[in-house]
Amino acid sequence: MWLRRLSTDRIERRLSAPHNAPRVVIASIEQAQRIVAMNDAAAQLRLKPDMQLADARAMYPSLPVFEADFDADRNLLEAIAGWCDRYTPLVGLDPPDGLFLDITGCTHLFNGEATLARDLLTRLRQQGFAARAAVADTPGCAWGVARYGRQGVVPRGGNEAAMLPLPVAALRIDAGTVADLKTSGLVTVGDLASRPRAPFAARFGKGLMFRLDQALGRTDESIRPRLPVPAAMAEQRFPDPIAREEDVLGTIEQLAGRLAAVLERRGEGGRLFQVALFRADGTVHRLELGTGSPLRNPPRVRKLFAERLAVLGDACDPGFGYDMVRLSAMVTERSDSIQTGLAGGDHAEELAHLVDRLGARFGLRRVTRLVPQDTHIPEYAVAAVPAHAPAAFLSAKEQPDDQAQDSLFPVRPLHLFERPEFVEAVAQVPDGPPARFSWRRTMHHVVRVEGPERIEMQWWRDDRGNRLARDYFRVESRTGLRAWLYREGFYSRQTPHPHWYLHGLFA
Amino acid sequence: MGTFLGTAAPQPTLQRLREALAVLDPKLGPGLADEERRVELSAPIDAVLGGGLACGALHELAPAAPFQLGATTGFAVAVAARAGTGCGEVLWIATEFARREGGGPYGPGLDLLGLSPARLLVLNVSRPADVLWAMEEGLRCRALACVIAELTGEGAEADLTATRRLSLAARDGVSARVSGLGLLIRHHATPVPSAAATRWSIAGAPGLPDRLARRSGGLGRTRFDLSLCKNRRGPSGRWLVEWDHHERAFQPAVSVGVAAPALDRPDRAPAVRTA
């Protein structure tokens, strides 16, 4: 599909002025302001792309000119691609102004390819986009026909017939090659295809022949989809848009039921679900949701999306309603039905459900478990791993041996500060324990001390700073505050004035 | 590190056996299938509370002074360790601000206090209102033995209505095998009225070095100076207890060097009872 006038359409959609006035979009190319896009009215004035603005102005002094905004064009193309998801989940971008839609197996939903293409173009025209579309066996052929041929459906196997009369530019090759081919008298694809291949390959490189083969269907070309392709999906269209939250959730539950049937046959459950809500005016809302364990129970899916919708609130404004809802299982995982034990089974399931609900509300990364890590540096000794991670990540590395832990285990605080807090401490001797320290503007007199426990930093990993060894002390103040303090660096050997930090609190 | 004399962690084998037994037979667990289940603390406290800290209820904890936050969460962890000896996970909810302000729960430290980090689920949220929402969800879930939530600042979000909701959720969540205990830690004591069953003010108390520690200059066991400021079912009081992380039990402690009770507020702070 080719959006012929993407840039000017984008600008004109914003303007209230009549759309038939000539407009051009310019950008600075090679030290000159040149026309990069124009609308139909401007094209009729014999303005050409790549023309210098000065020349155009000489012809038409009052020509309205707009600065090019390639990012906005790109975003618009992405938005249109998102909207095109209503036809097929396989939509590929073809910047700057094209889209590929793989409609294999989708056409029966729209009564055939021709109807689908017509529906697409009509809806785009209603939204103010001039578009041309062609349906063909290969992306290359569709590309050429949409731009240079008669748009419509190229019959199966009719690639050659459709492509041969087209100009060589229809082969998706750069302008320089097109000009070279023209000077050598090769105007159409047919001229090129009828000549021996080797000289062309030698003159223009393999690219030209590759494009020719792609267009004629001699090599395969796959569309790179813009979004990951779901493992399973179900969708529902509505003749009248729906807007109420209960309706949307009801639809999701119904779709989840259909999805569950598919997943159950495969013995799988979804780990990542996505709901795409296609608003009648073209906006698409996508809500993604991960689960802690493979899931296919429809009421649960509904409940999780209800949480997600509750959080989003107004960010997911239905406007005039949604005319299509699609539920996809993006990631699936094997899920064998487990026979619940007499004791523990229901608890595990209930816990998984709680994790899912909290994850749906706050994001799955926020629900974590503390997993011990194999390092002696206190702040890295525990990692917060998302609770929905595979069990292999959640189980701790084997403790060296239980006995060692049982007898003399280094004492660790209950609360650890992510960033150790600077304290002013006074010690009786520079490398001794602190006698008193001031933390958060309160002075604490140390009554009892345990330590030091010396922890060396990983100098071989840490290439800038933070290599000073730490001497940790567990101190108790007169008021009952138990804190974990450390002195950074050895006195005089590493630093003349060692700093003190409070790293954690004990119970 | 070898010179460092630490505190011994709970015996893992024994604990594992206890947990396995509790799964098989709830009666062997710490409590019974009853709406009136309690988490026993220590005999003198239990007498006041009517048998122990009520399960299926909300309890509020606040540090006696801002720097006593460690002791407050320590008490919460100790109660959680007692609440679900056999089964049931513990959900810890805090805002990101609370984590920066008071530090996050640290696995090895929890282990030393008797709560295995494997049983802990940590949730970080961004707003205090989310803390309450998640706490309610957690209390309703019958797979959780205990929900610990931290509120920073005045904690005005947890007003009478909110705490009433939480109490009801906790009552729904209590079951034969899990205690449905809600512990709300307020970083600052607040006069905001609350529907919680009890309200505690907690401070750490200087420990009594044990035999080993006296020789090596260690700190000894964790001690709490507990003040029960509000009790819906009985009188308030103040106790000094010691946490035995081996047995996961509170022992009444002998008062050593505790500051004298405040004389200017005789009605609020009764004399320290020792046993």
Chai-1 contact restraints between the chains, C-beta under 6 A:
chainA,res_idxA,chainB,res_idxB,connection_type,confidence,min_distance_angstrom,max_distance_angstrom,comment,restraint_id
A,A343,B,V23,contact,1.0,0.0,6.0,A-B,restraint_1
A,H347,B,A143,contact,1.0,0.0,6.0,A-B,restraint_2
A,E350,B,C141,contact,1.0,0.0,6.0,A-B,restraint_3
A,E350,B,R142,contact,1.0,0.0,6.0,A-B,restraint_4
A,E350,B,A143,contact,1.0,0.0,6.0,A-B,restraint_5
A,L351,B,A143,contact,1.0,0.0,6.0,A-B,restraint_6
A,L354,B,C141,contact,1.0,0.0,6.0,A-B,restraint_7
A,L358,B,L123,contact,1.0,0.0,6.0,A-B,restraint_8
A,L358,B,A134,contact,1.0,0.0,6.0,A-B,restraint_9
A,F362,B,V125,contact,1.0,0.0,6.0,A-B,restraint_10
A,R366,B,L123,contact,1.0,0.0,6.0,A-B,restraint_11
A,R366,B,N124,contact,1.0,0.0,6.0,A-B,restraint_12
A,V367,B,L123,contact,1.0,0.0,6.0,A-B,restraint_13
A,T368,B,V122,contact,1.0,0.0,6.0,A-B,restraint_14
A,L370,B,G107,contact,1.0,0.0,6.0,A-B,restraint_15
A,L370,B,P117,contact,1.0,0.0,6.0,A-B,restraint_16
A,P372,B,G107,contact,1.0,0.0,6.0,A-B,restraint_17
A,V382,B,G107,contact,1.0,0.0,6.0,A-B,restraint_18
A,A387,B,L121,contact,1.0,0.0,6.0,A-B,restraint_19
A,D402,B,P12,contact,1.0,0.0,6.0,A-B,restraint_20
A,Q405,B,A9,contact,1.0,0.0,6.0,A-B,restraint_21
A,D406,B,Q11,contact,1.0,0.0,6.0,A-B,restraint_22
A,L408,B,G6,contact,1.0,0.0,6.0,A-B,restraint_23
A,F409,B,G6,contact,1.0,0.0,6.0,A-B,restraint_24
A,F409,B,A9,contact,1.0,0.0,6.0,A-B,restraint_25
A,P410,B,F4,contact,1.0,0.0,6.0,A-B,restraint_26
A,P410,B,G6,contact,1.0,0.0,6.0,A-B,restraint_27
A,V411,B,G6,contact,1.0,0.0,6.0,A-B,restraint_28
A,V411,B,T7,contact,1.0,0.0,6.0,A-B,restraint_29
A,R412,B,P108,contact,1.0,0.0,6.0,A-B,restraint_30
A,R412,B,G109,contact,1.0,0.0,6.0,A-B,restraint_31
A,P413,B,Y106,contact,1.0,0.0,6.0,A-B,restraint_32
A,P413,B,G109,contact,1.0,0.0,6.0,A-B,restraint_33
A,L414,B,G70,contact,1.0,0.0,6.0,A-B,restraint_34
A,L414,B,T73,contact,1.0,0.0,6.0,A-B,restraint_35
A,L414,B,G74,contact,1.0,0.0,6.0,A-B,restraint_36
A,L414,B,G109,contact,1.0,0.0,6.0,A-B,restraint_37
A,H415,B,G70,contact,1.0,0.0,6.0,A-B,restraint_38
A,H415,B,G102,contact,1.0,0.0,6.0,A-B,restraint_39
A,H415,B,G103,contact,1.0,0.0,6.0,A-B,restraint_40
A,L416,B,G103,contact,1.0,0.0,6.0,A-B,restraint_41
A,L416,B,Y106,contact,1.0,0.0,6.0,A-B,restraint_42
A,F417,B,G103,contact,1.0,0.0,6.0,A-B,restraint_43
A,R448,B,L219,contact,1.0,0.0,6.0,A-B,restraint_44
A,E450,B,G218,contact,1.0,0.0,6.0,A-B,restraint_45
A,E450,B,L219,contact,1.0,0.0,6.0,A-B,restraint_46
A,E453,B,M1,contact,1.0,0.0,6.0,A-B,restraint_47
A,E453,B,F4,contact,1.0,0.0,6.0,A-B,restraint_48
A,E476,B,L219,contact,1.0,0.0,6.0,A-B,restraint_49
A,G480,B,A203,contact,1.0,0.0,6.0,A-B,restraint_50
A,G480,B,G204,contact,1.0,0.0,6.0,A-B,restraint_51
A,G480,B,A205,contact,1.0,0.0,6.0,A-B,restraint_52
A,G480,B,P206,contact,1.0,0.0,6.0,A-B,restraint_53
A,L481,B,F67,contact,1.0,0.0,6.0,A-B,restraint_54
A,R482,B,G204,contact,1.0,0.0,6.0,A-B,restraint_55
A,L505,B,G70,contact,1.0,0.0,6.0,A-B,restraint_56
A,F506,B,G70,contact,1.0,0.0,6.0,A-B,restraint_57
A,A507,B,G70,contact,1.0,0.0,6.0,A-B,restraint_58
A,A507,B,A71,contact,1.0,0.0,6.0,A-B,restraint_59
A,A507,B,G74,contact,1.0,0.0,6.0,A-B,restraint_60
A,A507,B,L113,contact,1.0,0.0,6.0,A-B,restraint_61
A,A507,B,T222,contact,1.0,0.0,6.0,A-B,restraint_62
